[in-house]
Structure formats: structure tokens, C-alpha cells
């Protein structure tokens, strides 16, 4: 186990174009340092992409750190990441956000 991958999706509707949604989604400050402090993981990457009408934001954390391993032993690694940023993104974008289950790999 080395990473936790979080994916959030939003579909462009109404007057908002897919490109506008993608840019707005990428601009939301997720305050990534806070989850690092709480869990002991470290930020690895944050990328927003567009496929048709759907903007997807993918955030990856390194979970292969001594602090994270102590706090979240085998079998519990995904716990702190479920829907972690769903409400932040939904509130800032004023749209429905779907989140994939965290992928620990």
C-alpha cells in the first residue's frame, strides 16, 4: 500500500459549460494540509480532467508514512478518505458531486 486515490465527479448542466466547470472544480481549495496533519499521509498530486460533460478531480495521497500506518492499520486505510471532499466541492460549485470509493494501492 502506497497511495490513496480520491476521485470526484461533476456534470456540467444549464448555463455552465464543461470547461467552466472543470476550471471551477480545479480552483476549489481543498486545504490538503489539514488531512495530512490529521492522518499523517502526505499529498502527492491533484489533477482535474474533463471527459464530455463530466469534470473529474483526482487527488492522490501517499499513505506509506510511519504516522499513517500507525493511525490506520491494515484494513482501515480507506477510512479517513470516504467522501472527504464531497461536501466542500458541492458547496463551492453549487452542484451535485459523486465520489468514487477511495482506492488504496
C-alpha positions as CSV (number, residue, x, y, z in Angstrom):
1,X,0.0,0.0,0.0
2,X,1.5,3.3,-1.1
3,X,-1.3,5.6,-2.2
4,X,-4.9,6.6,-1.6
5,X,-6.6,7.9,-4.8
6,X,-9.8,10.0,-4.4
7,X,-12.0,10.8,-7.4
8,X,-14.8,13.4,-7.5
9,X,-17.1,13.9,-10.5
10,X,-19.5,16.7,-11.5
11,X,-21.6,17.0,-14.7
12,X,-22.0,20.4,-16.4
13,X,-25.6,21.4,-16.7
14,X,-27.5,24.5,-17.5
15,X,-25.6,27.7,-18.4
16,X,-22.3,26.3,-17.1
17,X,-20.1,24.8,-19.8
18,X,-17.9,21.8,-19.2
19,X,-14.8,23.9,-19.5
20,X,-16.1,26.4,-16.9
21,X,-17.0,23.5,-14.5
22,X,-13.5,22.0,-15.0
23,X,-11.8,25.3,-14.2
24,X,-14.1,26.0,-11.2
25,X,-13.5,22.5,-9.8
26,X,-9.8,22.8,-10.1
27,X,-9.8,26.2,-8.3
28,X,-11.5,24.9,-5.1
29,X,-9.1,25.0,-2.3
30,X,-9.3,21.6,-0.6
31,X,-6.9,22.6,2.2
32,X,-4.9,19.4,1.7
33,X,-2.6,20.1,4.5
34,X,-5.4,19.5,7.0
35,X,-5.8,15.9,6.1
36,X,-2.0,15.5,6.2
37,X,-1.9,16.8,9.8
38,X,-4.8,14.7,11.0
39,X,-3.8,11.3,9.3
40,X,-0.1,11.5,8.7
41,X,-0.4,11.0,5.0
42,X,1.4,13.3,2.5
43,X,0.0,15.0,-0.6
44,X,1.1,13.5,-3.9
45,X,-1.0,15.0,-6.7
46,X,-4.1,16.9,-7.6
47,X,-5.4,16.8,-11.2
48,X,-8.7,17.9,-12.8
49,X,-9.7,16.5,-16.1
50,X,-12.7,16.7,-18.5
51,X,-14.4,13.9,-20.4
52,X,-17.5,15.2,-22.3
53,X,-19.8,16.9,-19.8
54,X,-18.1,15.4,-16.7
55,X,-15.3,17.1,-14.8
56,X,-13.2,14.8,-12.5
57,X,-10.9,15.9,-9.8
58,X,-8.4,13.2,-8.7
59,X,-6.4,13.7,-5.5
60,X,-3.7,11.3,-4.5
61,X,-2.0,10.9,-1.1
62,X,1.0,8.9,-0.1
63,X,-0.2,6.7,2.8
64,X,3.1,4.8,3.2
65,X,4.3,7.0,6.1
66,X,5.0,5.9,9.6
67,X,2.3,8.1,11.1
68,X,-0.4,7.0,8.7
69,X,0.5,3.3,9.2
70,X,0.3,3.6,13.0
71,X,-3.1,5.5,12.8
72,X,-4.7,3.4,10.1
73,X,-3.5,-0.2,10.3
74,X,-4.2,-2.8,7.5
75,X,-7.9,-3.0,6.6
76,X,-8.7,0.6,7.8
77,X,-6.6,2.6,5.3
78,X,-9.5,4.0,3.3
79,X,-11.4,5.1,6.4
80,X,-10.4,8.8,6.6
81,X,-10.9,9.3,2.8
82,X,-14.5,8.3,2.2
83,X,-16.3,11.4,0.8
84,X,-13.6,13.6,2.3
85,X,-14.1,16.5,-0.1
86,X,-17.6,15.8,-1.5
87,X,-19.3,18.5,0.6
88,X,-16.6,21.1,0.0
89,X,-16.7,20.7,-3.7
90,X,-20.5,20.5,-3.8
91,X,-20.9,23.7,-1.7
92,X,-18.3,25.7,-3.6
93,X,-19.5,24.6,-7.0
94,X,-23.2,24.6,-6.1
95,X,-23.7,21.3,-7.9
96,X,-24.1,17.6,-7.2
97,X,-20.8,15.7,-6.7
98,X,-20.3,12.0,-6.9
99,X,-17.3,10.4,-5.2
100,X,-15.7,7.0,-6.1
101,X,-14.7,4.9,-3.2
102,X,-11.1,5.6,-2.2
103,X,-8.6,3.3,-4.0
104,X,-5.8,2.2,-1.8
105,X,-3.0,0.7,-3.8
